[in-house]
Amino acid sequence: MSTPRSGNLATFGPNHDIEQRAYPDDRGQIDENLGGRATGLHIVPMRIASWNVNGLRACVRKGFSTWLEDSDADVVGVQEVRATEEQLPDSLRNPRGWHVSYAAAERKGYGGVALFSRLAPDEVETSLGAPVIDREGRVQLARFGDLLVVNVYFPNGSGPNRDHSRVPYKLDFYR
């Protein structure tokens, strides 16, 4: 079943009421006549995709932008971006019909996550409150109404010499 690119997106609001918000159409526009909300009960399933791209710039050269444009996904979380937002082509900083949030690692060419969504999230948090973890750009928490989408690049525990020296870091991250 494919997810339509236009229509309504339902989210559960306070007191478990169903709130409906206008969903971007193919041009990424929201119907202002609806005041940011749709009328009636019309629920459209949300398709969420996750992909460890192992370097977003390299992935772009292999067709990521075309895949994203043709995707039926409503939200796409990518991990191991390995670039800052400024290092990416404009087609990825401002893709037509998508809202984008990046959480880059402080160390160049390392880690980082990005979230592409057809509907602008209400908020995006990129910190777990632990600077040793936050500096690696591993987490995004995006809120769409009461729905929380979590995009995480989990550490594997392998150290620089393919040893297990980062296992303590990995265990701290999981806590």
Backbone hydrogen bonds, N-H to C=O, Kabsch-Sander energy under -0.5 kcal/mol:
donor,donor_aa,acceptor,acceptor_aa,energy
7,G,23,Y,-0.6
9,L,21,R,-2.1
10,A,8,N,-0.5
11,T,19,E,-2.9
13,G,11,T,-0.5
13,G,17,D,-3.3
16,H,13,G,-1.4
17,D,14,P,-1.5
19,E,11,T,-3.0
19,E,17,D,-0.7
21,R,9,L,-2.4
22,A,36,G,-0.6
23,Y,7,G,-1.7
25,D,29,Q,-1.9
28,G,25,D,-2.6
32,E,30,I,-0.8
34,L,31,D,-1.5
35,G,32,E,-2.0
36,G,31,D,-0.8
37,R,34,L,-1.8
38,A,20,Q,-0.7
42,H,40,G,-0.8
44,V,42,H,-0.5
47,R,45,P,-0.5
48,I,46,M,-0.6
49,A,75,V,-2.8
51,W,77,G,-2.2
53,V,51,W,-1.0
53,V,79,Q,-1.7
54,N,79,Q,-0.7
55,G,80,E,-2.5
56,L,81,V,-2.2
57,R,81,V,-0.6
59,C,55,G,-2.0
60,V,56,L,-2.2
61,R,57,R,-1.4
62,K,58,A,-0.7
62,K,59,C,-0.6
63,G,60,V,-1.7
64,F,59,C,-1.8
67,W,63,G,-2.4
68,L,64,F,-3.0
69,E,65,S,-2.4
70,D,66,T,-2.2
71,S,67,W,-1.0
71,S,68,L,-0.6
74,D,47,R,-3.1
75,V,47,R,-1.8
76,V,116,F,-3.1
77,G,49,A,-3.0
78,V,76,V,-0.5
78,V,114,A,-3.0
79,Q,51,W,-2.0
80,E,112,G,-1.1
81,V,112,G,-2.0
82,R,111,G,-3.6
87,Q,84,T,-1.1
88,L,85,E,-1.3
92,L,89,P,-2.2
93,R,89,P,-1.5
94,N,90,D,-2.8
98,W,95,P,-2.0
99,H,117,S,-3.2
101,S,115,L,-2.0
103,A,113,V,-2.7
105,A,110,Y,-0.6
106,E,135,R,-3.3
110,Y,107,R,-1.2
112,G,136,E,-1.3
113,V,103,A,-2.1
114,A,78,V,-2.3
115,L,101,S,-2.7
116,F,76,V,-3.0
117,S,99,H,-2.6
118,R,74,D,-2.6
122,D,143,R,-3.0
123,E,143,R,-1.0
125,E,141,L,-2.6
133,I,130,A,-1.8
134,D,130,A,-3.0
135,R,131,P,-2.1
136,E,133,I,-1.6
137,G,134,D,-1.8
140,Q,151,N,-1.8
141,L,125,E,-2.7
142,A,140,Q,-0.6
142,A,149,V,-3.1
143,R,123,E,-2.7
143,R,141,L,-0.5
144,F,142,A,-0.5
144,F,147,L,-3.1
145,G,143,R,-0.5
146,D,12,F,-0.5
147,L,144,F,-2.1
149,V,142,A,-3.2
149,V,147,L,-0.6
150,V,148,L,-0.5
151,N,140,Q,-2.9
151,N,149,V,-0.5
152,V,150,V,-0.6
153,Y,138,R,-2.5
154,F,152,V,-0.7
159,G,163,D,-2.4
162,R,159,G,-1.8
166,R,157,G,-1.2
167,V,164,H,-1.7
170,K,166,R,-2.5
171,L,167,V,-2.6
172,D,168,P,-2.3
173,F,169,Y,-2.5
174,Y,170,K,-2.0
175,R,171,L,-1.1
